[in-house]
Amino acid sequence: MSEEYIDDNDEVDDEDFIITNLGSVHDLDRAFRPDDQYLARGPFRVHSPESASWKWGYRLEQVGHHLLFQDGSELGRMVMSDGMSMRASDDGAIIWFFGFEEDGLTVLTLSTATIEDYRAAAPNDVAISTFEDGARVVMAELETKRRAQFGLEFDSVLTSRIGVVFQDCGTEPLVGLLFFDHFGGIHSRIDGKWEKCYFPEPGPESDDREDLLLAPILKSGIAAFDALSPDEGAVALDRLNPFLYPKFDIDDPDYWSEMFDDWEIVD
C-alpha cells in the first residue's frame, strides 16, 4: 500500500470561484489549503478594523452569492459578497474584502498562516514538524473550543485516520500502527509500508484484546514509528508521545473503526 493512499485529495473544482482578480482557485497560495469544497481551509489569519490584533479563521466557503468562514462564532461569519468587492494579492497569500458598513469603509483581510504560527498555537506537548500537521492540530483545537463554548455535543476532533496500538500495561513492545480508511478497511504499518489487516494481533504475552489501547497520532508520527526498534517496549511509546493528538486513548477495539467514521476528522 503506497503512502499516497492517505494523502489529501488536492483536486479542486473552481467553477464558482468568485475572487475577482484570480483566474482560478489554484492561484491562491497553497498555505490557504484550498480544496474541492472550501476556497481556503486554513487556518488563516483574520485582520479586521474592529480587532487590535489578528485572529484565527478557517474554512472559507462560498454559500450562494456570499462567503462564509468560521471565526469561532456558533455559525460562522457571513461576508455579503454581492455588496462587497473581493481581491487577492498577486501571490495569492492575502484576500481582501472591501465594502461599506454603516457610514464607513471596512476592509477585512485574510492572510496565510505559517508553521511558526501553528507551533505557537498548538498544545506545548505536541510536536509540530510539518505544516500540514500544524494546520490540522490548530483547526482541531479551534473546533474543540468553539463547540465547547456554545455547548455543542461532540466527540474529540481528530486530525487523521491513524492510531498507535499498545498494551494497557505499557511495558510491552508496541502492537502496531494502524490506518483506518474511508471504506472500513484497516491497514497495519509493516516495514515502512501499509498492509491490509483485519484486526491488530495481541502482544506475545497476552491473548486478550481488552488489554489493547489505541491513541490517535499525527501523520508525522509515521516516520517516527518506522524508525523505532521493535523491542524497545515502553521507551518506544514515550518516543511517540509528542505525535499523539488528541491526548487520549480508547480501550474498545471493536469500536476503533467506527470511531474514525463517526468522529469529525479535520482536513
Backbone torsions as a table, in degrees:
resi	resn	phi	psi	omega
1	MET	NA	129.2	-174.9
2	SER	-84.9	159.0	178.8
3	GLU	-63.1	-25.9	-177.6
4	GLU	-64.1	-19.2	-177.7
5	TYR	-59.9	-30.9	-175.9
6	ILE	-107.3	8.0	178.5
7	ASP	-77.7	160.6	-179.7
8	ASP	-71.8	153.8	174.2
9	ASN	-83.7	113.8	-175.9
10	ASP	-95.7	4.5	179.2
11	GLU	-69.2	137.2	-174.6
12	VAL	-130.7	132.6	172.3
13	ASP	-99.2	108.1	-173.6
14	ASP	-104.5	24.7	-176.7
15	GLU	-59.1	-37.3	-175.6
16	ASP	-104.0	17.4	-178.1
17	PHE	-66.4	130.0	-166.5
18	ILE	-121.4	0.8	176.2
19	ILE	-70.5	123.7	-158.3
20	THR	-64.5	-39.2	-172.0
21	ASN	-94.3	5.5	177.2
22	LEU	-108.3	135.7	-178.9
23	GLY	-81.0	-17.4	-175.3
24	SER	-157.7	154.6	174.4
25	VAL	-61.4	-23.7	179.2
26	HIS	-68.0	-14.3	177.9
27	ASP	-76.8	-14.4	175.4
28	LEU	-70.5	148.6	174.4
29	ASP	-59.5	138.7	-177.9
30	ARG	-64.1	-17.3	177.3
31	ALA	-65.4	-20.1	172.5
32	PHE	-73.0	-18.3	178.7
33	ARG	56.2	54.4	177.0
34	PRO	-67.4	152.6	175.7
35	ASP	-146.4	-163.7	-173.9
36	ASP	-76.1	-8.0	179.6
37	GLN	-113.3	-36.2	-174.7
38	TYR	-116.9	139.8	173.0
39	LEU	-64.5	-34.1	176.0
40	ALA	-149.9	124.0	176.1
41	ARG	-84.6	-38.2	-179.4
42	GLY	70.1	-147.5	2.7
43	PRO	-63.8	151.2	179.5
44	PHE	-132.1	167.3	178.5
45	ARG	-81.9	140.3	176.1
46	VAL	-118.9	123.1	178.9
47	HIS	-116.3	131.1	179.2
48	SER	-144.5	155.3	-178.8
49	PRO	-60.0	-25.4	-176.2
50	GLU	-83.0	-5.1	-175.6
51	SER	-119.2	137.3	179.8
52	ALA	-76.4	-19.5	179.5
53	SER	-142.4	162.3	-179.2
54	TRP	-70.1	153.8	177.9
55	LYS	-124.6	171.0	178.2
56	TRP	-83.5	144.7	169.4
57	GLY	-142.4	160.4	179.3
58	TYR	-160.7	161.7	178.0
59	ARG	58.8	68.4	173.1
60	LEU	-81.2	117.7	-170.1
61	GLU	-131.0	141.5	173.9
62	GLN	-85.4	125.9	178.4
63	VAL	-125.0	101.0	-174.5
64	GLY	63.7	-125.8	178.5
65	HIS	-95.9	11.8	-178.5
66	HIS	-121.1	169.9	173.9
67	LEU	-116.0	147.1	178.8
68	LEU	-134.7	132.1	172.2
69	PHE	-135.4	157.0	-178.1
70	GLN	-87.1	121.4	-178.3
71	ASP	-120.0	16.3	-178.7
72	GLY	97.4	-8.1	177.3
73	SER	-81.8	172.4	-173.1
74	GLU	-64.0	-43.6	-176.3
75	LEU	-111.5	-3.7	-177.7
76	GLY	96.0	174.6	-176.8
77	ARG	-109.4	125.9	179.9
78	MET	-91.4	134.2	174.2
79	VAL	-110.2	121.0	-176.4
80	MET	-79.6	87.9	-171.8
81	SER	-70.5	-21.9	178.9
82	ASP	-75.0	-12.3	178.2
83	GLY	-116.4	9.3	-177.8
84	MET	-136.6	157.8	175.1
85	SER	-103.3	145.5	-176.8
86	MET	-127.3	126.6	178.8
87	ARG	-137.3	161.4	178.0
88	ALA	-123.0	155.7	174.2
89	SER	-66.8	161.3	-176.5
90	ASP	-58.1	-33.1	-179.6
91	ASP	-90.0	1.3	176.8
92	GLY	74.4	13.0	-176.4
93	ALA	-92.6	-6.7	179.9
94	ILE	-136.8	138.3	173.1
95	ILE	-120.5	128.3	179.3
96	TRP	-110.8	141.7	171.7
97	PHE	-119.8	116.1	-179.1
98	PHE	-107.6	138.0	177.1
99	GLY	-177.7	175.2	-179.1
100	PHE	-105.2	133.3	171.6
101	GLU	-126.1	119.0	-175.4
102	GLU	58.1	-114.3	-172.9
103	ASP	-104.5	3.0	-173.6
104	GLY	-133.1	164.5	176.3
105	LEU	-82.2	134.2	177.5
106	THR	-119.6	145.1	178.4
107	VAL	-128.3	119.9	176.4
108	LEU	-107.3	129.5	-174.1
109	THR	-121.8	132.2	172.4
110	LEU	-113.4	129.2	179.1
111	SER	-131.6	156.4	-177.4
112	THR	-69.4	147.0	174.6
113	ALA	-95.5	164.0	-179.0
114	THR	-113.6	168.2	177.0
115	ILE	-63.7	-29.5	176.1
116	GLU	-65.8	-38.9	175.3
117	ASP	-60.1	-44.1	-178.9
118	TYR	-65.7	-41.3	179.2
119	ARG	-63.1	-37.7	179.8
120	ALA	-68.2	-30.1	-176.1
121	ALA	-92.4	-18.0	-177.3
122	ALA	-76.9	158.0	174.6
123	PRO	-56.2	145.1	-173.8
124	ASN	-62.4	-28.2	-176.1
125	ASP	-94.0	13.4	178.1
126	VAL	-110.3	127.1	-178.7
127	ALA	-84.0	118.3	176.4
128	ILE	-102.0	98.3	-176.8
129	SER	-105.7	-10.2	176.8
130	THR	-132.9	153.7	178.5
131	PHE	-60.5	-43.2	-176.5
132	GLU	-64.0	-45.3	177.4
133	ASP	-61.6	-41.1	179.1
134	GLY	-60.4	-44.2	179.7
135	ALA	-62.6	-42.3	-178.6
136	ARG	-68.5	-40.3	-179.9
137	VAL	-64.6	-46.5	-178.8
138	VAL	-64.7	-41.1	178.5
139	MET	-62.9	-41.8	178.4
140	ALA	-63.9	-40.1	177.4
141	GLU	-62.9	-43.9	-180.0
142	LEU	-64.4	-42.3	179.1
143	GLU	-65.2	-41.2	179.6
144	THR	-62.0	-46.2	-179.4
145	LYS	-67.0	-39.3	-179.7
146	ARG	-63.3	-47.0	-177.5
147	ARG	-65.9	-39.4	177.9
148	ALA	-65.4	-38.9	-178.5
149	GLN	-61.8	-36.1	-176.2
150	PHE	-104.3	13.5	175.4
151	GLY	67.4	25.9	-179.7
152	LEU	-79.9	135.9	-179.9
153	GLU	-79.6	135.3	-178.7
154	PHE	-166.8	157.6	168.3
155	ASP	-90.6	169.8	-179.8
156	SER	-56.7	141.3	177.1
157	VAL	-81.3	129.9	-177.9
158	LEU	-101.6	158.6	-179.6
159	THR	-109.2	-8.1	179.2
160	SER	-161.8	178.8	177.4
161	ARG	-104.0	28.1	-174.1
162	ILE	-114.9	140.8	177.4
163	GLY	-143.1	145.3	175.9
164	VAL	-97.4	136.0	-176.2
165	VAL	-109.4	133.0	-178.8
166	PHE	-147.5	166.0	-179.3
167	GLN	-86.2	150.7	-174.5
168	ASP	-57.9	-34.6	-177.5
169	CYS	-70.1	-24.3	175.4
170	GLY	75.4	4.1	-177.5
171	THR	-107.3	-8.7	-179.2
172	GLU	-92.3	162.6	174.9
173	PRO	-57.3	153.5	177.5
174	LEU	-58.7	142.9	177.0
175	VAL	-73.0	-40.1	179.2
176	GLY	164.6	-179.5	175.4
177	LEU	-119.2	126.9	-174.9
178	LEU	-117.5	144.1	172.8
179	PHE	-117.9	126.7	-179.7
180	PHE	-104.8	111.8	-174.5
181	ASP	-81.5	178.7	-176.1
182	HIS	-72.2	-10.4	-174.6
183	PHE	-110.2	14.5	178.8
184	GLY	87.8	1.5	179.2
185	GLY	-81.6	152.3	178.8
186	ILE	-118.2	136.7	-178.4
187	HIS	-130.3	133.7	-178.4
188	SER	-103.5	141.1	179.2
189	ARG	-83.5	113.6	-177.4
190	ILE	-133.9	122.0	178.2
191	ASP	51.4	43.2	175.2
192	GLY	78.0	11.5	179.7
193	LYS	-134.7	157.7	176.2
194	TRP	-92.7	127.2	178.1
195	GLU	-124.0	136.7	-179.2
196	LYS	-60.4	135.1	175.7
197	CYS	-142.5	172.3	-177.0
198	TYR	-112.3	-26.8	175.2
199	PHE	-168.4	143.5	-179.8
200	PRO	-64.4	130.3	178.0
201	GLU	-71.2	140.5	178.1
202	PRO	-67.4	163.8	179.5
203	GLY	-66.3	167.3	-174.3
204	PRO	-64.1	-22.4	-176.1
205	GLU	-101.3	3.5	-175.5
206	SER	-143.1	139.7	174.6
207	ASP	-112.0	11.6	-174.9
208	ASP	-105.5	116.3	-178.7
209	ARG	-65.2	-23.0	-178.5
210	GLU	-67.9	-13.1	176.5
211	ASP	-78.8	-6.6	-174.1
212	LEU	-92.8	139.0	174.2
213	LEU	-120.3	151.5	175.0
214	LEU	-127.5	135.4	176.5
215	ALA	-125.7	134.2	177.2
216	PRO	-62.6	148.6	-177.7
217	ILE	-140.4	148.6	179.1
218	LEU	-71.1	159.2	179.2
219	LYS	-60.6	-33.7	180.0
220	SER	-67.9	-13.7	175.4
221	GLY	-72.2	-14.1	179.3
222	ILE	-62.6	-48.4	-179.5
223	ALA	-63.4	-37.7	178.4
224	ALA	-64.7	-39.9	178.0
225	PHE	-65.1	-43.0	-179.2
226	ASP	-60.2	-28.4	-176.3
227	ALA	-86.7	-4.5	-176.4
228	LEU	-77.4	148.8	170.4
229	SER	-80.7	137.7	-175.0
230	PRO	-67.6	-12.3	-176.7
231	ASP	-115.0	25.5	-179.3
232	GLU	-79.6	-18.7	179.2
233	GLY	64.7	-135.9	-176.0
234	ALA	-60.9	-27.4	178.8
235	VAL	-60.7	-36.8	-179.5
236	ALA	-63.7	-42.8	179.7
237	LEU	-64.2	-38.7	177.4
238	ASP	-60.9	-37.9	-179.2
239	ARG	-69.4	-25.2	178.1
240	LEU	-88.6	-13.1	-174.6
241	ASN	-53.7	-38.6	179.0
242	PRO	-63.3	-18.0	-177.9
243	PHE	-100.4	-3.2	178.8
244	LEU	-78.1	124.6	179.3
245	TYR	-162.6	134.9	-9.9
246	PRO	-63.5	162.6	-174.6
247	LYS	-83.4	81.6	173.6
248	PHE	-157.9	164.9	173.8
249	ASP	-135.3	161.9	-176.5
250	ILE	-131.2	137.5	-172.2
251	ASP	-109.4	24.5	-179.5
252	ASP	-119.2	86.3	-176.5
253	PRO	-56.3	-31.1	-179.4
254	ASP	-68.0	-15.3	-177.1
255	TYR	-102.5	-5.5	-173.0
256	TRP	-58.8	-48.3	-179.0
257	SER	-62.1	-41.9	179.5
258	GLU	-64.3	-35.3	179.8
259	MET	-58.3	-44.2	-177.6
260	PHE	-77.3	-8.8	174.4
261	ASP	-98.0	-34.7	-173.7
262	ASP	-87.8	-32.5	-175.6
263	TRP	-86.3	154.1	178.6
264	GLU	-71.8	133.7	175.5
265	ILE	-118.6	112.3	-175.8
266	VAL	-72.3	147.4	179.3
267	ASP	-124.8	NA	NA
